[in-house]
Amino acid sequence: TTATTSASLIPLYAGGEALPWLEAALAECEGEHGLATTRAVASVRARVFQLEANLAHLEGDGMARVVETGGSPEIVTMPEREGAWHSHPAPLPNGKGVLFYANEGQQIGILDLRSGEYEMIAQGVAAIYSPSGHVVWVTEDGTMMAAPFDDDRLEMTGQGVPLFGDLRTFTFGGSSLALAPDGTLAYLTGTAATDTDLRWMGPNGSLAAAPYLPGAFYRSLAITRDGRRSAAALYSVEETTSNIWIQDLDGTPPAQLTFAGGFAWPQWSPDGESLYYMRENVDPQQLILRDPDALGEGEVIYEGEFREFAFDPSGRHIIIQE
């Protein structure tokens, strides 16, 4: 099991068991509803930083890095306009720079880790560096481009040329592609991900149809531990917001649970009786606890600026990333 930032994986559990330092820290700060914020458990945050990679999309809407030995995150980019963000960092092998996505104008940027300065170099939604000495990026319409790139001066040394098209891109930036050190490229094709469907995957990789809402864009999905119910945050492109839907997985049609917009990241309680979710479009943001079978808006159990939350394996604590 892992806890995630937008661009990294932090191992918090091993073999289904909480790491001893995490379990001890959580035991010291159990409060109402089992909430344990990353601010309250400084020891958790410090150890997470020690496990963190060198660069991650961590702070605000820009990017920050943490050295491998731990410490406070150092902000390395921050957009000037409110509502803009930098994400999908791709460090260069020589450690001198980082390619990244900037949503304002759908652009690819390059950050110079030596000077702390960055600039935009292309129109696109995702980019990686090729060991052949090229920067490879994907445009908003799914075209893969390549151009020669000087990884010391951090600049293109020639014109970009299209390689092929029909790569899958995503609403909030990014594309499914990866490049191995030997130059092998892996990628997904298909139209832009403005809607999704769901499939059950078995332990042998087999796929089977699963109940879902056709034409919906699933931001996130949660299933009860007994596999009976699901909850999803469905994003409406027309309304530019998301709401929570719930569904019994016996074929019952899904039902909309929230209507005001701004709701996301549902999580079921370990017993499957209660639903937790975030409201993102209020200040401060809210963590809401609700009986999904009862009328009403639920109970606000936490308010503050936070990005995500999750239960620990025991089900007794909620970990909040501030």
C-alpha angles and dihedrals in degrees: 000000000000140000112223140210119194093274110019147046121233115196108226100157134040123202091349092303125111113246108256096245091051093048092050094048093050092049089057096055107037109145140160111334088004092279116169115176123201087240092056094047100052090165090060091050092047093051092044089055089052089055093044122105120244097268133029141156095252118132128062112310096319132067132272135186134214125199117238093249091060135246137131120327116260113218109228103173134021125176116235096220122071111245094028122113144186119221147143096062116198111189118212115243092242092058094235100109148011129221114214145168123252115195094205102092092353094267141162115229135193120214119204105216091196097058101020091232126126139188139185116255107174147005109259150100104242138015140185135181120246122214086228087075097261136117111228120200141169123229125220091261092054101260117144113223133187134193134172110264134195104219092195098051090032095225140114114257098194145019121291117248128197116248102184140318145229096073116156116252131183136234095244098039133278137087132223103254136122134181123209122215090254091057098259110149125208122188146152124240129206142089124310110289100252091135136022142192131208134241134183112235118204125212089262093054096259117148128218133177116269129195111268144150109262116232094017128130107225110211092179140349133204128188127195116250091249090054094236102114140030135199124197139183105225118197120214113210090197094051094033091221140088135235135188121258127184131201140181107231094225091090097278112147115255119261127211112240102181129034110175095078132233095083120132149145103047119197127186121225113248091258092050093234100107134044127215123195142158130248105210104178098067130079112260100025117240137224108209130200116202143171100232092207097053133077120250139065099277131239124298103226100172137021126191145089107300138145107207145347138204142177120252116236093266091057090226098104138046115212114210123198107214 
